[in-house]
Amino acid sequence: MSPILREFPHSFETERLTIRCPLPGDGPELNVALLETWENLRQWMPWAGGDKPTIEESEANVREAYARFLTREDLRLSLFLKGTDTLVGSSGLHRMNWSVPKFEIGYWVRKRFEGKGYISEAVTGISGFAIRELGAKRIEIRCDALNERSAAIPRRLGFTLEGILKNDDRHHLTGQLRDTMIFARIVG
């Protein structure tokens, strides 16, 4: 079956979060969250290596993510405090191989929500969603080997460290060679 024909919910909830696909109109809230967190994001996220985005750029970004969600090319998910329009961070299912199916979970958290367990809660919820709704057989989390806070999430949630890719890429700001850790959860 073509991925675009797959039907599944565009949102679900965890104990404290509403997790949903980005929607037109989310740009201003995304922009506030990005600006608040920009310095933290710049260190680890290649897409944050340039200038801070404008509200219009954030809105365009949200609309592009929504279009990719609908075509099933990338399943970015926005994390909102349940019952509010307050963006906690972003996550999603990326680099899919629908024939397995396998997905990679990525994530970032807004600065004021760091250290409160929201990303662990989101990753648990998104993993369950991927298994239940999408039939996932493999879920990966990849991160820079120096990003200890990011690596703590899959370790805490029982993902297995399958390996470290040495000299896998260059850091987007320094140009230094960097290593990538690959964690996985296998289903079935």
N, C-alpha and C positions, 0 to 999 in steps of 0.2 A: 504494500500500500504506500502510495506517495505520502511523505510527511505532511504536506499541505491538507490532506484529507483527514488527518487525525483529529478527532474531537476530544477535547479535555477542558476542564474548567480553567478560566482565566484568573481565578483567585481562590484562596483558601485561607484558613486561620489557624494560628497556633495559640497558645495560652495568652500571649501578650501582643501578637502581631497579626495584621492583615497583610498577606503576601499576595501581590497581584502583578499582572503585566503592566508596564508603563502605559499611560493613557494621555492623549492630547490634553493639555492644560496642566500637566504635572511639572512643566519646565520651571516655573518660578520657585516652587518648593525644592526641586532638585538643585537649582542654582544656589539657594541659601545654604543647603546642606553641603554642597561642594565647596563653596567659599569658606565656610566654617572649618572644613576639614582639609583644605587644599595642601597645606604643608605636609601633613601626614601622608596624603595620597601621592604626592610628588615623589616621595622616597621609593615607593614600591610599584606604582602603577604607570606603565609606559604612556597610557593615554592622558595622564596628568602631567606630562613632562613639559608642556608648553605654557601658554598664557592662561590665566583664569578665564573661564567662559563667561560670556554675557548671558542675560536672561534669554535672549532670542536664540543663542547657540544652544542653551540647555533645552529649550522647547523643541528646537529642531532635532536634537539628540533623542529626546523622548519619543518624538513622532517616528524617527527612523527605527528606534528600538521596537516600537509598537508594530510597525510594518514587518520587521523581521520576525516578531513573535507570531504574527498572523500567517506568514509563509513557512513558519517552523524552521527557519534558518538559524535562529538564536532565540533562547527563551530567557531574556532578562526579566528579573522580578524585582519590584520595588517593595521595600519593607516599611510598613507604616505602623505606628502605634495603633492598636485596635481601637476602633471607634473615633479616630481622629484623622486629620490630614497631615500629621507630623511625620516626615520621612526620617526613619532611623538609619537607613542605609540601603544598599543595593546588593543583589545576589543574582543567581540565575543558573541556568543549565546551558552550557556552552560546548563548542567543539563536539557536537553530537555525531554519533555513528548510529543511525536509526536501524541499521541491519542487525546490530547486536541485541538490543540497543544499549549504548553507553553514553555517558554525559560527564562533563567536568563542571563542578560547582566552583564559582568564583564569588568573592564577597568583599565588601568594605563597609565600615560602620562610621556614622557621623560622630565627630569628635565628642560631643557632649553625652553620647550614649556608650562610649567605650567602657569596657570592663564590667558591664552589667548583664552579660550573658545573652544579649540579643542575637549575636551571630551564631552562637552554639544552638540557640532555639531555632533560628532560621534554617541553618544547615540540617538539623534534625527534621524539620518540617518539609524542607525541599527534597531531602533524600527519600522520605516517606512518599511524597507526591510522585517522585520519579519512579519509584518501585510500583506503587499502587496504580497510578494513572497511565504511566508510559511504559511499564513493563521492563524497567531498567535491570540489566544484569551486571553492570559495572558502573560505579560512580567514582570519579577521580577528583582529587583536590591537588593542585600544583601550586607551589610557592617558592620564592627565592629561599635558598638555604640559610640566609642570614635573617630572614623575617621570622623571628622566634614567636611573636604574637600570633601571626597567621598560622604557623605550624602547630601551635598549641591546640587549635580547634580540632583538626582531624585526630590528633593524638587523644584528646579528651573524649571524642565521640567514638573511639574504637576503630578508626580507619587504620589500615596496615601501611607502614612505610615500605613501599616496594623497591625503592631505589632512589639514588641521587644521580642526576645527569650532570657530570662534571663539564665545566666550560660550555654549558648549554647555550649561552646567549651573552650579550654584552649589556651591562646596566645602561639604561636609557639616558641617564644624566652624566655618569662618570666615564662611560666607555670601558670600564673594567670588566673582565670576564667574570661570569657569575654561574653558580650551580643552581639546579632546580630539583627540589624534592617532589616525589610523586607518591601520594597516599591514595589508597583505593579501598572501596568496600565492594565485595563481590556478593552477588545475590544468586542463590540456587546452585 
